[in-house]
Amino acid sequence: MAASRLSRASAVKALQKEFKELVESPVEGFKVTLTDESNLFLWDVAIFGPPQTLYEGGYFKARLTFPPDYPYNPPSMKFISKMFHPNVFENGTVCISILHSPGEDAFSDELPSERWNPTQNVRTILLSVISLLNEPNIHSAAHVDASVAYRKWIESKGKEQTYERLVRSSVELSKSDAIRDGVSVPTTLEDYCMASRIMMERALSENKTLLDCDEGDDDYCFGSDDGYDDEEDDEVEGVGGDNERGGPKDPPELSSSSAAADTNEAFLPRSTSGKMVQYSGSAASPQKSLLEEELPAPAAVGETAYYRPRPPSPYLLSQ
C-alpha cells in the first residue's frame, strides 16, 4: 500500500504542476478544467475546431482520465460531444499512438517511439489531438464507417461528401454545448487565439483553489477521494504494504544532454501513422519563440530543463 500511495502522490504532484502550466500558458484551441476540484485525475477539455478545417466552428467536449501511476502510463481520452472521426470510437474514446501504453505491441505497426513515454505530457497530447483532427490515420481505424467515408472523400477530392456532411453535422450539434457554456466559437485564426486566452482566463478563476496551492504541500490541496481505493492496494500488494509489486517501475535515467538529443522522437506531435505533421509557413528562418519551448523535466527525472523543437501553432495546419 505504501508504494501505491507514493506513486499516486507523485502523480498528483505532476498533474498539479501540468495543470497550472496549461492554465497560465495555454495551448491554442483548448480549455482545461477539473471535473471535480477534489480529484485531479479527471480533467474536462473543451476543444475549438481549428479554422480552415472541416471542424471549424465546432466546440467539442472531452474528458481525460489519468492512471494512478501517471506519468509512467498515459491517460485515456474520451469525447463527450458527438465526434465522427476515423480515430475516435463510436463511444467517443480516442485512439492515437501517444495514448497507447509504452513498449512494443505485436499486433500494431506503431513504433515504440510513437507511443507514450514518461517524458510526454498533456500539452503534447492536446497538440497531437489537433493534428489528428486534420490528418486521420485510416490504416489503424477505430471507426470503420468514418474511415471508409474519409478515404472516399480524399480519393474523390471532395466530390463524395458523406464524410464532410457527417463531420459538419457533428459541428452543428456541438454548438448547443457552446451556447449552454456561454462560449463564442471562433471561426478566424485571430479569434481562435483570442478565444483560447479568454477561456483560460475563465479557467484561472474557476480553479483558483488549485492554482493557489503550494506544490510542496503534502496534501496537494485536494480531498482524499481521488477515485482509487487504498483497500484495493492491500489486495494487490499483500498484507502490511511491504510488497512493492504494485509500485511504479524505476524512472528512465536521463541527463539533460540525452533528453535534448531525443526530443525529435519524444516530443514532436505525430499523426497516428507516424508521419510528421505538415505545417504551413516558412521554416527556413523561424522565430525561436515558435520553434523552441522550455519544458520542465518530469518529477521522476529531476529538475533539469531542456528544449524541444516546437512547430508553429496548430491552427496553421496545412489542409
BAFI-433405 format. One record per residue (C-alpha): residue number from 0; chain; x, y, z. Coordinates in steps of 0.05 Angstrom, whole numbers, plus 5000, padded with zeros to 4 digits. Example, Ala and Ser with C-alpha at 12.3 -4.5 7.8 and 13.67 -1.06 7.14 Angstrom:
REM BAFI-433405
[nuti 0,A,[5246,4910,5156]]
[nuti 1,A,[5273,4979,5143]]
//
This chain:
REM BAFI-433405
[nuti 0,A,[5000,5000,5000]]
[nuti 1,A,[5057,5048,5016]]
[nuti 2,A,[5087,5041,4946]]
[nuti 3,A,[5019,5053,4914]]
[nuti 4,A,[5005,5114,4956]]
[nuti 5,A,[5074,5142,4939]]
[nuti 6,A,[5061,5130,4865]]
[nuti 7,A,[4993,5165,4870]]
[nuti 8,A,[5022,5224,4909]]
[nuti 9,A,[5076,5232,4856]]
[nuti 10,A,[5022,5231,4801]]
[nuti 11,A,[4981,5284,4837]]
[nuti 12,A,[5042,5329,4843]]
[nuti 13,A,[5059,5321,4769]]
[nuti 14,A,[4987,5334,4748]]
[nuti 15,A,[4981,5395,4792]]
[nuti 16,A,[5043,5425,4761]]
[nuti 17,A,[5020,5409,4689]]
[nuti 18,A,[4951,5437,4702]]
[nuti 19,A,[4978,5503,4728]]
[nuti 20,A,[5025,5509,4669]]
[nuti 21,A,[4969,5496,4619]]
[nuti 22,A,[4924,5548,4651]]
[nuti 23,A,[4979,5600,4655]]
[nuti 24,A,[5007,5584,4586]]
[nuti 25,A,[4950,5552,4546]]
[nuti 26,A,[4951,5513,4481]]
[nuti 27,A,[4912,5549,4426]]
[nuti 28,A,[4844,5519,4417]]
[nuti 29,A,[4836,5486,4484]]
[nuti 30,A,[4809,5498,4553]]
[nuti 31,A,[4823,5451,4611]]
[nuti 32,A,[4785,5449,4677]]
[nuti 33,A,[4777,5399,4733]]
[nuti 34,A,[4715,5355,4732]]
[nuti 35,A,[4718,5357,4808]]
[nuti 36,A,[4768,5401,4846]]
[nuti 37,A,[4778,5345,4896]]
[nuti 38,A,[4800,5296,4842]]
[nuti 39,A,[4860,5316,4799]]
[nuti 40,A,[4856,5250,4760]]
[nuti 41,A,[4796,5275,4718]]
[nuti 42,A,[4802,5334,4671]]
[nuti 43,A,[4750,5365,4626]]
[nuti 44,A,[4775,5390,4560]]
[nuti 45,A,[4739,5437,4512]]
[nuti 46,A,[4766,5438,4441]]
[nuti 47,A,[4752,5490,4388]]
[nuti 48,A,[4750,5462,4317]]
[nuti 49,A,[4811,5493,4281]]
[nuti 50,A,[4793,5546,4229]]
[nuti 51,A,[4802,5527,4156]]
[nuti 52,A,[4786,5454,4171]]
[nuti 53,A,[4721,5413,4168]]
[nuti 54,A,[4716,5422,4244]]
[nuti 55,A,[4716,5498,4241]]
[nuti 56,A,[4663,5527,4287]]
[nuti 57,A,[4658,5464,4330]]
[nuti 58,A,[4661,5462,4405]]
[nuti 59,A,[4678,5392,4427]]
[nuti 60,A,[4680,5369,4499]]
[nuti 61,A,[4723,5311,4522]]
[nuti 62,A,[4750,5281,4586]]
[nuti 63,A,[4820,5259,4606]]
[nuti 64,A,[4825,5204,4658]]
[nuti 65,A,[4894,5195,4688]]
[nuti 66,A,[4920,5130,4718]]
[nuti 67,A,[4948,5130,4790]]
[nuti 68,A,[5018,5117,4764]]
[nuti 69,A,[5019,5177,4716]]
[nuti 70,A,[5065,5195,4680]]
[nuti 71,A,[5090,5124,4674]]
[nuti 72,A,[5026,5106,4637]]
[nuti 73,A,[4983,5152,4594]]
[nuti 74,A,[4914,5179,4608]]
[nuti 75,A,[4854,5158,4567]]
[nuti 76,A,[4814,5209,4528]]
[nuti 77,A,[4741,5205,4511]]
[nuti 78,A,[4698,5255,4473]]
[nuti 79,A,[4633,5272,4508]]
[nuti 80,A,[4609,5310,4447]]
[nuti 81,A,[4588,5272,4384]]
[nuti 82,A,[4651,5262,4342]]
[nuti 83,A,[4654,5230,4273]]
[nuti 84,A,[4727,5214,4260]]
[nuti 85,A,[4766,5152,4236]]
[nuti 86,A,[4807,5150,4300]]
[nuti 87,A,[4751,5161,4350]]
[nuti 88,A,[4709,5101,4371]]
[nuti 89,A,[4634,5107,4368]]
[nuti 90,A,[4633,5113,4444]]
[nuti 91,A,[4680,5174,4439]]
[nuti 92,A,[4745,5141,4460]]
[nuti 93,A,[4805,5170,4424]]
[nuti 94,A,[4853,5121,4391]]
[nuti 95,A,[4921,5153,4379]]
[nuti 96,A,[4992,5128,4387]]
[nuti 97,A,[5011,5177,4442]]
[nuti 98,A,[4955,5149,4486]]
[nuti 99,A,[4979,5078,4480]]
[nuti 100,A,[5020,5048,4537]]
[nuti 101,A,[5096,5046,4529]]
[nuti 102,A,[5131,4988,4496]]
[nuti 103,A,[5121,4945,4435]]
[nuti 104,A,[5055,4915,4412]]
[nuti 105,A,[5059,4853,4367]]
[nuti 106,A,[4990,4869,4339]]
[nuti 107,A,[5006,4941,4320]]
[nuti 108,A,[5052,4973,4268]]
[nuti 109,A,[5066,5031,4315]]
[nuti 110,A,[5138,5045,4332]]
[nuti 111,A,[5155,5048,4407]]
[nuti 112,A,[5177,5120,4396]]
[nuti 113,A,[5106,5138,4374]]
[nuti 114,A,[5074,5110,4438]]
[nuti 115,A,[5071,5142,4506]]
[nuti 116,A,[5133,5151,4548]]
[nuti 117,A,[5141,5185,4616]]
[nuti 118,A,[5171,5247,4585]]
[nuti 119,A,[5107,5263,4548]]
[nuti 120,A,[5054,5309,4578]]
[nuti 121,A,[4984,5335,4569]]
[nuti 122,A,[5008,5391,4524]]
[nuti 123,A,[5036,5342,4473]]
[nuti 124,A,[4971,5302,4477]]
[nuti 125,A,[4930,5363,4461]]
[nuti 126,A,[4975,5382,4402]]
[nuti 127,A,[4970,5311,4376]]
[nuti 128,A,[4894,5312,4380]]
[nuti 129,A,[4891,5376,4340]]
[nuti 130,A,[4936,5346,4286]]
[nuti 131,A,[4894,5283,4287]]
[nuti 132,A,[4831,5322,4270]]
[nuti 133,A,[4860,5345,4205]]
[nuti 134,A,[4903,5283,4190]]
[nuti 135,A,[4867,5218,4208]]
[nuti 136,A,[4902,5151,4205]]
[nuti 137,A,[4858,5106,4163]]
[nuti 138,A,[4907,5049,4168]]
[nuti 139,A,[4891,5039,4242]]
[nuti 140,A,[4818,5060,4245]]
[nuti 141,A,[4776,5059,4307]]
[nuti 142,A,[4712,5078,4270]]
[nuti 143,A,[4707,5037,4206]]
[nuti 144,A,[4649,5076,4175]]
[nuti 145,A,[4685,5142,4186]]
[nuti 146,A,[4750,5114,4158]]
[nuti 147,A,[4715,5089,4094]]
[nuti 148,A,[4678,5155,4086]]
[nuti 149,A,[4743,5195,4096]]
[nuti 150,A,[4780,5153,4045]]
[nuti 151,A,[4726,5163,3993]]
[nuti 152,A,[4725,5237,4007]]
[nuti 153,A,[4800,5242,3996]]
[nuti 154,A,[4802,5198,3935]]
[nuti 155,A,[4744,5236,3902]]
[nuti 156,A,[4777,5302,3920]]
[nuti 157,A,[4716,5323,3958]]
[nuti 158,A,[4663,5302,3908]]
[nuti 159,A,[4639,5245,3952]]
[nuti 160,A,[4613,5286,4010]]
[nuti 161,A,[4588,5236,4061]]
[nuti 162,A,[4648,5247,4107]]
[nuti 163,A,[4644,5323,4102]]
[nuti 164,A,[4569,5322,4114]]
[nuti 165,A,[4574,5279,4177]]
[nuti 166,A,[4632,5319,4205]]
[nuti 167,A,[4595,5385,4195]]
[nuti 168,A,[4534,5354,4227]]
[nuti 169,A,[4574,5339,4290]]
[nuti 170,A,[4600,5411,4288]]
[nuti 171,A,[4528,5437,4287]]
[nuti 172,A,[4509,5392,4345]]
[nuti 173,A,[4567,5416,4386]]
[nuti 174,A,[4545,5489,4381]]
[nuti 175,A,[4489,5476,4431]]
[nuti 176,A,[4542,5460,4483]]
[nuti 177,A,[4577,5525,4467]]
[nuti 178,A,[4513,5564,4478]]
[nuti 179,A,[4500,5527,4543]]
[nuti 180,A,[4570,5543,4567]]
[nuti 181,A,[4566,5615,4545]]
[nuti 182,A,[4624,5607,4496]]
[nuti 183,A,[4631,5644,4430]]
[nuti 184,A,[4661,5596,4379]]
[nuti 185,A,[4716,5627,4337]]
[nuti 186,A,[4718,5619,4261]]
[nuti 187,A,[4780,5660,4244]]
[nuti 188,A,[4853,5650,4263]]
[nuti 189,A,[4855,5714,4303]]
[nuti 190,A,[4791,5698,4341]]
[nuti 191,A,[4816,5627,4352]]
[nuti 192,A,[4877,5651,4390]]
[nuti 193,A,[4838,5705,4428]]
[nuti 194,A,[4783,5656,4448]]
[nuti 195,A,[4835,5608,4478]]
[nuti 196,A,[4862,5664,4522]]
[nuti 197,A,[4792,5684,4545]]
[nuti 198,A,[4774,5611,4561]]
[nuti 199,A,[4837,5601,4602]]
[nuti 200,A,[4826,5666,4640]]
[nuti 201,A,[4759,5637,4659]]
[nuti 202,A,[4794,5573,4680]]
[nuti 203,A,[4840,5614,4725]]
[nuti 204,A,[4781,5638,4765]]
[nuti 205,A,[4745,5571,4763]]
[nuti 206,A,[4805,5534,4791]]
[nuti 207,A,[4834,5587,4837]]
[nuti 208,A,[4839,5539,4896]]
[nuti 209,A,[4885,5493,4857]]
[nuti 210,A,[4927,5549,4828]]
[nuti 211,A,[4939,5579,4896]]
[nuti 212,A,[4964,5513,4923]]
[nuti 213,A,[5035,5502,4947]]
[nuti 214,A,[5064,5446,4906]]
[nuti 215,A,[5106,5425,4967]]
[nuti 216,A,[5044,5414,5009]]
[nuti 217,A,[5038,5340,5026]]
[nuti 218,A,[4962,5343,5018]]
[nuti 219,A,[4968,5376,4950]]
[nuti 220,A,[4907,5418,4968]]
[nuti 221,A,[4860,5361,4948]]
[nuti 222,A,[4810,5318,4984]]
[nuti 223,A,[4823,5244,4997]]
[nuti 224,A,[4774,5220,4945]]
[nuti 225,A,[4816,5212,4882]]
[nuti 226,A,[4778,5155,4853]]
[nuti 227,A,[4822,5099,4879]]
[nuti 228,A,[4811,5055,4939]]
[nuti 229,A,[4870,5041,4985]]
[nuti 230,A,[4838,4976,5006]]
[nuti 231,A,[4846,4952,4935]]
[nuti 232,A,[4921,4966,4942]]
[nuti 233,A,[4925,4918,5000]]
[nuti 234,A,[4896,4862,4957]]
[nuti 235,A,[4949,4874,4904]]
[nuti 236,A,[5009,4887,4948]]
[nuti 237,A,[4998,4840,5005]]
[nuti 238,A,[4988,4849,5079]]
[nuti 239,A,[5026,4907,5111]]
[nuti 240,A,[5043,4940,5045]]
[nuti 241,A,[5115,4913,5044]]
[nuti 242,A,[5107,4881,4976]]
[nuti 243,A,[5123,4934,4924]]
[nuti 244,A,[5096,4896,4864]]
[nuti 245,A,[5044,4950,4855]]
[nuti 246,A,[5094,5007,4854]]
[nuti 247,A,[5119,5041,4791]]
[nuti 248,A,[5179,5019,4753]]
[nuti 249,A,[5244,5058,4763]]
[nuti 250,A,[5244,5121,4720]]
[nuti 251,A,[5289,5122,4660]]
[nuti 252,A,[5358,5152,4671]]
[nuti 253,A,[5361,5217,4630]]
[nuti 254,A,[5412,5272,4630]]
[nuti 255,A,[5397,5340,4601]]
[nuti 256,A,[5440,5323,4541]]
[nuti 257,A,[5408,5255,4527]]
[nuti 258,A,[5339,5286,4536]]
[nuti 259,A,[5355,5340,4487]]
[nuti 260,A,[5382,5290,4437]]
[nuti 261,A,[5318,5251,4440]]
[nuti 262,A,[5270,5309,4432]]
[nuti 263,A,[5254,5296,4359]]
[nuti 264,A,[5228,5226,4375]]
[nuti 265,A,[5197,5242,4443]]
[nuti 266,A,[5163,5308,4436]]
[nuti 267,A,[5143,5328,4366]]
[nuti 268,A,[5069,5314,4355]]
[nuti 269,A,[5058,5258,4305]]
[nuti 270,A,[4999,5232,4268]]
[nuti 271,A,[4977,5161,4286]]
[nuti 272,A,[5011,5137,4223]]
[nuti 273,A,[5077,5161,4250]]
[nuti 274,A,[5087,5215,4197]]
[nuti 275,A,[5108,5284,4219]]
[nuti 276,A,[5051,5334,4216]]
[nuti 277,A,[5059,5384,4159]]
[nuti 278,A,[5053,5457,4176]]
[nuti 279,A,[5046,5518,4133]]
[nuti 280,A,[5092,5578,4138]]
[nuti 281,A,[5166,5586,4127]]
[nuti 282,A,[5213,5541,4165]]
[nuti 283,A,[5277,5570,4135]]
[nuti 284,A,[5287,5624,4187]]
[nuti 285,A,[5235,5613,4241]]
[nuti 286,A,[5230,5653,4304]]
[nuti 287,A,[5258,5619,4365]]
[nuti 288,A,[5194,5632,4404]]
[nuti 289,A,[5156,5589,4354]]
[nuti 290,A,[5206,5533,4349]]
[nuti 291,A,[5232,5523,4419]]
[nuti 292,A,[5196,5516,4484]]
[nuti 293,A,[5228,5505,4551]]
[nuti 294,A,[5198,5444,4585]]
[nuti 295,A,[5209,5421,4656]]
[nuti 296,A,[5235,5350,4663]]
[nuti 297,A,[5187,5301,4696]]
[nuti 298,A,[5189,5298,4771]]
[nuti 299,A,[5218,5228,4767]]
[nuti 300,A,[5278,5253,4728]]
[nuti 301,A,[5294,5315,4767]]
[nuti 302,A,[5291,5390,4757]]
[nuti 303,A,[5335,5393,4695]]
[nuti 304,A,[5304,5436,4640]]
[nuti 305,A,[5316,5427,4566]]
[nuti 306,A,[5288,5448,4499]]
[nuti 307,A,[5248,5413,4446]]
[nuti 308,A,[5232,5437,4376]]
[nuti 309,A,[5163,5468,4372]]
[nuti 310,A,[5125,5476,4306]]
[nuti 311,A,[5081,5536,4292]]
[nuti 312,A,[5015,5536,4329]]
[nuti 313,A,[4967,5481,4307]]
[nuti 314,A,[4917,5528,4277]]
[nuti 315,A,[4966,5537,4219]]
[nuti 316,A,[4958,5464,4198]]
[nuti 317,A,[4961,5455,4123]]
[nuti 318,A,[4899,5427,4091]]
//
